[in-house]
């Protein structure tokens, strides 16, 4: 069973807004890529099971173009 990840978008200041919930880290990374192309900004992936924040990094955005 894949882990569940929540995706948040950073808003003004230190606030975040919930965007989506997906199964699996790869799906979370792909969703963040799609979101960042449609609405540029900073996104955070949160591992619900481990209660940890995964900051999308170079691996996540390897396929992104400017």
HELIX and SHEET records of a PDB file:
HELIX    1   1 UNK A   25  UNK A   38  1                                  14    
SHEET    1   A 4 UNK A  16  UNK A  23  0                                        
SHEET    2   A 4 UNK A   4  UNK A  10 -1                                        
SHEET    3   A 4 UNK A  43  UNK A  47 -1                                        
SHEET    4   A 4 UNK A  52  UNK A  55 -1                                        
END                                                                             
